[in-house]
Amino acid sequence: MDDTPADLSPAVARPAVRRMRFVAHVLDESVRIPGTSFRVGLDPILGLLPVVGDVASGCLSLYIVLESARLGVSNRTLVRMLANIALDVVAGSVPLVGDLFDAAWRANTRNVALALADLGLDGGD
């Protein structure tokens, strides 16, 4: 049984969800820290550049919000997603501690989960 909402075409939803997951993976967990099972992505790496890196990663994070809006995610969920990104950018701008926050917070992974839950897909595509 297809779990895509009736007003959302699977031909549109599946590729969009795959793209959103890919962006979240690249930004949040694409690089394994050697000797551990912990993964980080470009978000905390870009965050090493004071302020500019966090703003750049925040801009990249907006892709997931835009794609979610295109898929019909509710305004309430979109606001929550934007708040996650804002928190990520602001907290990530704090030297050193912010980089650790970026590695742990994973706003993009959270935002994909929020979007999928709002669409009723809850992890499936």
C-alpha positions in Angstrom: 0.0 0.0 0.0 1.3 3.4 -0.9 1.6 5.7 2.2 1.7 9.0 0.2 -1.1 11.4 1.0 -3.8 11.4 -1.6 -3.1 15.0 -2.8 0.6 14.3 -3.1 1.8 12.4 -6.2 4.3 9.6 -5.4 6.2 10.7 -8.6 6.8 14.1 -6.9 7.0 13.0 -3.3 9.6 10.2 -3.6 12.3 12.1 -5.4 11.7 15.1 -3.2 12.0 13.1 0.0 15.2 11.4 -1.3 16.7 14.9 -2.1 15.8 16.2 1.4 17.3 13.1 3.0 20.5 13.5 0.9 20.9 17.2 1.9 20.3 16.3 5.6 22.8 13.5 5.4 25.5 15.7 3.8 24.9 18.5 6.2 24.5 16.4 9.4 26.3 13.1 9.1 28.3 12.5 6.0 31.7 12.1 7.6 32.6 9.5 10.2 35.1 10.7 12.9 38.0 8.2 12.7 38.1 5.7 15.6 34.5 6.4 16.6 31.0 5.7 15.3 30.1 9.4 15.6 29.3 11.2 12.3 29.3 14.9 11.4 28.5 16.7 8.2 29.3 19.9 6.5 27.2 22.0 9.0 29.7 21.7 11.9 32.6 21.8 9.5 31.5 25.0 7.9 30.8 26.2 11.4 34.5 26.3 12.0 34.5 29.6 10.0 33.2 32.1 12.5 29.7 33.4 11.7 30.1 33.1 7.9 30.2 29.3 8.0 27.1 29.1 10.2 25.2 31.5 7.9 26.2 29.5 4.9 25.1 26.2 6.4 21.9 27.9 7.5 21.2 28.9 3.9 21.9 25.4 2.7 19.5 24.1 5.3 16.7 26.3 3.9 16.5 23.9 0.9 14.8 21.3 3.1 12.3 23.9 4.2 11.6 25.1 0.7 11.2 21.5 -0.6 8.9 20.8 2.4 6.7 23.8 1.6 6.5 22.7 -2.1 5.3 19.3 -0.9 2.5 20.9 1.2 3.9 20.7 4.8 1.8 22.8 7.2 2.8 26.4 8.1 3.1 25.4 11.7 5.7 22.7 10.8 7.5 25.1 8.5 7.8 27.6 11.4 9.2 24.8 13.6 11.7 23.9 10.9 12.8 27.6 10.5 13.2 27.8 14.3 15.5 24.7 14.2 17.6 26.4 11.6 17.7 29.7 13.5 18.8 28.0 16.7 21.4 26.1 14.7 22.8 29.3 13.2 22.7 31.3 16.4 24.1 28.7 18.8 26.5 27.5 16.2 28.0 31.0 15.9 29.4 30.7 19.5 33.1 29.9 19.1 34.0 26.3 19.9 30.9 25.4 21.9 28.8 26.2 18.9 30.7 23.7 16.7 29.9 21.0 19.3 26.3 22.1 19.3 26.2 21.9 15.5 27.5 18.3 15.6 24.9 17.2 18.1 21.8 19.2 17.2 21.5 18.0 13.6 18.8 20.5 12.6 18.5 19.1 9.1 17.8 15.6 10.2 15.2 16.9 12.6 13.6 19.0 9.9 13.3 16.0 7.5 11.7 14.0 10.3 9.3 16.9 11.0 8.3 17.2 7.3 7.8 13.5 6.9 5.6 13.3 10.0 3.6 16.3 8.8 3.1 14.6 5.4 2.1 11.4 7.1 5.1 9.5 5.7 6.9 9.0 9.0 10.2 7.8 7.6 8.9 6.0 4.5 8.9 7.5 1.1 
